[in-house]
Amino acid sequence: MTDFFGASTPARMPRLERTSACTCFMEAYESVDATGLRAAQLLERRDVVGALKSGGATKLSVGAVVADMEFQSQGRFGRHWHSVPGGSLVAALTVLVPRVVVEDSTVQGWLTPLGSLSLLRGLNAVLRANNVDAESLELTLKWPNDLYCRGMKLGSVHLDIANVPDEPDYVALIYSLGLNLSVRAEFLPMVGATSLGLHAPAGLPEFEELRDGVIAETIFDLGSRLMKLVQRPDNTVSELFAQMNVVCHMNGWEYTFHLQNGGEVTGCVSSLNQDASLTLLTAEGCMCLRTYDVGFAA
């Protein structure tokens, strides 16, 4: 693992011992415009790209940019993720994959849910390690990228796909993570949002240890999942489909989705499909909704 600390890096680094040990590179900030933007800028550096290409046989290498606070984060449709220092996990994880992977129509739709599943797995691993009853928290995913706790929004994953200079056969997947870990109720950004500490006040480690553990466990899972996707795409898609059906409880419920073209559609979710699309029953009839229809890179 190599730390790449630039001139703009503040003197006091967030504590990220476990994360530092499992990344191929890491940058840490007290504040940054957006971790995802910084991750994309780092692709201009040959040492960073070389580190990302150094994965082993069982998992792809993952780089991380972590901050205590983002002041210009941008997600889907230009929305901002509201981060609270000492309470919010904000990070961007970067992985290089062969370009043919993201061009595979059977795989494309799963790239965003895959990141969400990894974040959920990472969170659950830390909860189990601290003897917290994760099942009682009712942690679920809302297609394709949101994490929920007891029916309230806990966090989100945003995916950007970036070209890599001088590497035409590869693209970078940049997963921007936002998760409310220890945010007090009065600082939550919206009605319907929540924070982990409001539901599991006993047994959780202090914020920096909790954040470090969740990011590290997510990195391990993400690198492994993406390696499987590269090596055995058909089998991995089937596994993702089965896992998403366990943790995504949307069938039979009505939702309104905002679309990439500026419109919106309301319908009752009929099914999650093998290509990661949703089948909706709307007033106009049955329709298929894909991740790129709702503003995701794939």
Backbone torsions as a table, in degrees:
resi	resn	phi	psi	omega
1	MET	NA	139.1	177.5
2	THR	-124.0	135.3	173.4
3	ASP	-93.6	129.0	176.3
4	PHE	-111.2	98.1	-179.4
5	PHE	-106.8	116.0	-179.1
6	GLY	-85.5	179.6	-176.9
7	ALA	-64.4	-25.6	-177.6
8	SER	-84.3	-4.0	-178.3
9	THR	-69.6	128.6	-178.5
10	PRO	-70.8	164.4	-175.8
11	ALA	-68.6	-38.3	-178.4
12	ARG	-92.5	111.7	-178.3
13	MET	-90.3	142.7	169.4
14	PRO	-57.9	145.2	179.4
15	ARG	-76.8	118.1	-173.8
16	LEU	-145.4	52.3	-175.3
17	GLU	-62.2	-47.4	-178.2
18	ARG	-68.4	-40.7	178.4
19	THR	-61.5	-45.9	-179.2
20	SER	-59.2	-33.7	-176.2
21	ALA	-75.5	-19.7	-174.3
22	CYS	-116.2	6.7	177.1
23	THR	-103.0	158.2	174.0
24	CYS	-86.0	-20.4	168.0
25	PHE	-157.5	157.3	178.8
26	MET	-149.1	139.9	167.0
27	GLU	-123.0	140.1	-179.2
28	ALA	-133.0	138.2	-175.1
29	TYR	-135.4	151.0	165.1
30	GLU	-69.8	-45.1	176.4
31	SER	-146.9	149.7	-179.2
32	VAL	-153.1	156.1	179.2
33	ASP	-59.0	-54.4	176.1
34	ALA	-159.0	131.1	-179.2
35	THR	-62.7	-37.3	179.0
36	GLY	-65.2	-38.9	177.2
37	LEU	-64.9	-43.7	178.4
38	ARG	-63.8	-39.2	178.3
39	ALA	-61.6	-40.6	178.3
40	ALA	-65.6	-39.2	179.2
41	GLN	-64.0	-34.4	-178.5
42	LEU	-65.8	-18.9	179.2
43	LEU	-67.4	-12.3	175.0
44	GLU	-73.9	-13.0	-175.6
45	ARG	-97.1	128.1	-178.3
46	ARG	-66.8	-33.0	178.9
47	ASP	-66.0	-36.1	178.0
48	VAL	-67.6	-46.9	-179.9
49	VAL	-62.4	-41.5	177.7
50	GLY	-61.2	-40.5	178.2
51	ALA	-64.1	-40.0	-179.4
52	LEU	-67.8	-24.4	179.9
53	LYS	-88.9	6.4	-171.8
54	SER	-98.6	22.7	-176.6
55	GLY	-65.2	161.5	179.7
56	GLY	-92.9	-159.7	-174.5
57	ALA	-82.5	-20.0	-173.7
58	THR	-110.3	-18.8	177.9
59	LYS	-152.9	150.4	176.9
60	LEU	-78.9	151.3	177.5
61	SER	-70.7	142.8	-179.0
62	VAL	-126.4	131.3	173.0
63	GLY	-103.1	156.0	-175.3
64	ALA	-135.3	140.7	167.2
65	VAL	-123.3	123.7	-174.4
66	VAL	-128.0	143.3	178.2
67	ALA	-141.1	152.3	171.4
68	ASP	-70.9	-31.3	-177.9
69	MET	-154.1	140.3	170.4
70	GLU	-107.8	139.0	179.2
71	PHE	-113.4	0.9	178.1
72	GLN	-147.8	38.6	-178.1
73	SER	-66.4	144.2	177.5
74	GLN	-134.8	127.7	176.5
75	GLY	-115.1	-145.5	-178.2
76	ARG	-64.1	135.7	179.7
77	PHE	58.1	27.3	177.4
78	GLY	75.4	10.4	179.6
79	ARG	-69.7	151.4	-179.3
80	HIS	-102.7	139.0	172.4
81	TRP	-89.9	122.9	-177.5
82	HIS	-83.3	115.6	-178.4
83	SER	-110.9	142.2	-178.8
84	VAL	-119.9	116.0	178.6
85	PRO	-55.6	134.1	-179.1
86	GLY	80.7	3.6	-179.9
87	GLY	-138.2	-28.7	-174.2
88	SER	-108.4	136.1	168.9
89	LEU	-88.2	119.2	172.8
90	VAL	-130.3	126.6	-175.8
91	ALA	-159.6	158.1	172.5
92	ALA	-127.2	130.0	179.3
93	LEU	-112.6	130.4	-175.5
94	THR	-115.7	134.1	178.1
95	VAL	-137.1	137.1	172.9
96	LEU	-92.8	134.6	175.7
97	VAL	-133.4	155.1	175.5
98	PRO	-59.1	141.4	-178.4
99	ARG	-58.3	-32.9	-177.6
100	VAL	-62.2	-24.7	179.8
101	VAL	-65.5	-48.5	-176.7
102	VAL	-77.5	-12.8	176.1
103	GLU	-90.1	-6.1	179.2
104	ASP	-79.8	116.3	-175.3
105	SER	-65.0	-22.7	179.0
106	THR	-80.0	-15.0	-175.8
107	VAL	-105.9	-33.9	-169.8
108	GLN	-47.6	-49.3	-174.5
109	GLY	-65.8	-18.9	-176.1
110	TRP	-88.9	-8.4	-174.0
111	LEU	-64.3	-41.6	177.6
112	THR	-71.9	-50.2	177.3
113	PRO	-58.1	-32.4	178.5
114	LEU	-59.4	-43.9	177.5
115	GLY	-63.4	-38.7	178.2
116	SER	-65.2	-41.0	177.4
117	LEU	-63.7	-37.6	178.7
118	SER	-66.4	-42.1	178.1
119	LEU	-64.2	-41.8	177.9
120	LEU	-63.5	-42.6	178.1
121	ARG	-63.5	-41.3	178.8
122	GLY	-62.9	-43.0	178.3
123	LEU	-63.8	-45.4	179.9
124	ASN	-62.1	-37.2	179.9
125	ALA	-62.8	-41.6	179.7
126	VAL	-69.3	-39.6	177.9
127	LEU	-61.8	-44.9	178.7
128	ARG	-62.3	-41.2	-178.7
129	ALA	-64.2	-23.2	179.3
130	ASN	-105.3	17.0	176.2
131	ASN	57.3	35.4	174.6
132	VAL	-95.5	134.9	-178.7
133	ASP	-74.2	91.1	-176.5
134	ALA	-65.0	-33.4	-177.7
135	GLU	-62.2	-35.9	-178.5
136	SER	-69.7	-17.4	-179.8
137	LEU	-81.6	-11.2	178.5
138	GLU	52.3	54.7	179.1
139	LEU	-77.6	123.6	-177.5
140	THR	-137.7	170.6	174.3
141	LEU	-114.9	140.6	169.3
142	LYS	-104.9	123.9	-178.4
143	TRP	-53.7	137.8	-6.8
144	PRO	-102.2	2.0	-165.2
145	ASN	-146.1	2.0	-173.9
146	ASP	-103.6	141.7	174.0
147	LEU	-102.1	136.3	-178.8
148	TYR	-124.4	147.7	175.4
149	CYS	-127.0	115.8	-178.6
150	ARG	50.2	42.3	174.6
151	GLY	82.7	5.4	179.7
152	MET	-120.2	149.1	-173.7
153	LYS	-72.9	122.5	-178.7
154	LEU	-101.7	-32.2	-176.4
155	GLY	-174.0	-174.0	-173.9
156	SER	-158.7	158.2	176.4
157	VAL	-128.5	129.8	177.5
158	HIS	-119.4	134.1	-179.0
159	LEU	-110.2	130.0	167.9
160	ASP	-117.5	143.7	176.0
161	ILE	-113.9	125.0	-174.7
162	ALA	-125.0	143.0	171.5
163	ASN	-70.7	153.1	-179.6
164	VAL	-112.6	120.7	-178.9
165	PRO	-54.1	131.0	176.5
166	ASP	65.3	17.3	178.0
167	GLU	-132.7	71.5	-174.2
168	PRO	-65.3	-18.8	-177.9
169	ASP	-89.2	-2.6	-178.1
170	TYR	-124.9	154.6	166.3
171	VAL	-130.4	159.7	177.0
172	ALA	-103.3	130.0	169.9
173	LEU	-95.5	120.1	-179.6
174	ILE	-113.5	108.3	180.0
175	TYR	-96.5	112.1	176.0
176	SER	-92.4	124.2	-175.7
177	LEU	-108.6	137.8	170.8
178	GLY	-134.8	126.9	-175.5
179	LEU	-147.6	127.1	177.6
180	ASN	-84.0	109.1	-177.9
181	LEU	-99.7	-50.7	-174.7
182	SER	-132.6	33.4	-178.6
183	VAL	-80.1	129.1	177.3
184	ARG	-69.3	152.5	-173.2
185	ALA	-56.0	-38.7	-176.2
186	GLU	-71.8	-12.9	-179.9
187	PHE	-104.3	3.9	177.4
188	LEU	-66.6	142.9	-167.8
189	PRO	-79.6	-15.9	-172.8
190	MET	-158.7	157.0	173.0
191	VAL	-63.7	133.7	-179.2
192	GLY	94.5	-4.0	175.6
193	ALA	-91.0	159.4	178.0
194	THR	-148.7	178.0	179.9
195	SER	-136.8	145.7	-174.8
196	LEU	-57.4	-41.2	-176.7
197	GLY	-64.1	-20.0	177.8
198	LEU	-76.1	-16.9	-177.1
199	HIS	-113.1	-21.7	-179.6
200	ALA	-133.7	62.7	-175.2
201	PRO	-68.4	-24.4	-177.7
202	ALA	-101.4	134.8	174.3
203	GLY	97.0	-16.2	-179.7
204	LEU	-78.3	140.4	173.4
205	PRO	-70.2	171.1	177.6
206	GLU	-64.4	164.3	-166.8
207	PHE	-54.5	-50.3	-173.4
208	GLU	-64.7	-38.0	176.6
209	GLU	-67.4	-40.5	179.2
210	LEU	-63.9	-48.3	179.0
211	ARG	-59.3	-47.1	-179.1
212	ASP	-58.3	-43.8	-179.6
213	GLY	-65.9	-43.2	-179.0
214	VAL	-64.7	-43.5	179.7
215	ILE	-64.9	-45.3	-178.8
216	ALA	-60.9	-45.5	179.8
217	GLU	-66.2	-35.9	178.1
218	THR	-66.7	-40.9	178.0
219	ILE	-59.6	-47.3	-179.9
220	PHE	-58.9	-46.5	-178.1
221	ASP	-67.8	-42.1	-177.8
222	LEU	-63.6	-46.4	178.9
223	GLY	-60.8	-38.9	179.6
224	SER	-69.8	-44.8	-179.2
225	ARG	-61.5	-44.4	-177.1
226	LEU	-69.9	-33.7	174.3
227	MET	-61.9	-43.0	177.7
228	LYS	-62.9	-38.8	180.0
229	LEU	-64.6	-38.4	178.1
230	VAL	-68.6	-43.3	-173.5
231	GLN	-81.6	-39.1	-176.2
232	ARG	-136.8	71.7	-172.7
233	PRO	-60.2	-41.9	-177.2
234	ASP	-63.9	-48.1	179.8
235	ASN	-63.7	-40.1	-177.2
236	THR	-68.7	-39.2	176.4
237	VAL	-60.6	-41.4	178.1
238	SER	-62.8	-39.5	178.0
239	GLU	-65.8	-42.9	179.0
240	LEU	-62.5	-41.4	179.0
241	PHE	-60.3	-45.5	-179.7
242	ALA	-66.1	-43.6	-178.9
243	GLN	-66.9	-39.9	-179.5
244	MET	-66.0	-35.3	179.4
245	ASN	-66.9	-24.7	178.5
246	VAL	-76.0	-38.3	-171.5
247	VAL	-105.6	-5.9	179.6
248	CYS	-109.2	107.4	-171.9
249	HIS	-107.5	61.2	-174.6
250	MET	-104.1	-18.0	-176.6
251	ASN	-57.9	132.1	177.6
252	GLY	88.3	-4.0	-179.8
253	TRP	-106.9	149.7	179.5
254	GLU	-94.2	134.7	179.9
255	TYR	-135.3	155.5	169.8
256	THR	-110.6	126.6	-179.0
257	PHE	-112.6	133.8	175.2
258	HIS	-87.4	134.7	-170.4
259	LEU	-104.2	157.4	179.8
260	GLN	-59.3	-32.4	-177.5
261	ASN	-81.4	5.0	178.4
262	GLY	95.6	-9.0	178.9
263	GLY	-91.3	-168.1	175.4
264	GLU	-149.4	159.5	178.9
265	VAL	-138.1	139.2	178.0
266	THR	-118.0	133.8	179.2
267	GLY	-168.1	166.9	177.0
268	CYS	-90.7	128.7	-178.3
269	VAL	-72.0	122.3	179.1
270	SER	-92.9	-40.9	-177.9
271	SER	-166.0	152.9	164.2
272	LEU	-92.0	134.2	-172.3
273	ASN	-106.2	167.4	-175.0
274	GLN	-61.6	-24.9	179.1
275	ASP	-94.3	14.1	179.0
276	ALA	75.6	8.8	174.4
277	SER	-84.1	165.7	173.8
278	LEU	-110.3	141.8	169.2
279	THR	-98.0	124.6	-179.7
280	LEU	-113.0	141.5	170.9
281	LEU	-102.0	108.4	-177.2
282	THR	-108.7	175.4	178.2
283	ALA	-62.6	-25.3	-179.4
284	GLU	-91.7	-6.5	-179.2
285	GLY	129.0	-163.7	-176.5
286	CYS	-86.3	136.2	177.4
287	MET	-142.1	157.3	179.4
288	CYS	-107.6	129.3	-178.3
289	LEU	-115.0	122.8	-178.3
290	ARG	-106.7	164.8	-176.1
291	THR	-61.1	-37.7	-179.8
292	TYR	-71.8	-19.5	175.1
293	ASP	-66.3	-27.7	-176.7
294	VAL	-107.8	23.4	167.3
295	GLY	93.7	19.9	178.3
296	PHE	-103.7	155.9	-174.3
297	ALA	-64.4	-28.5	178.9
298	ALA	-150.2	NA	NA
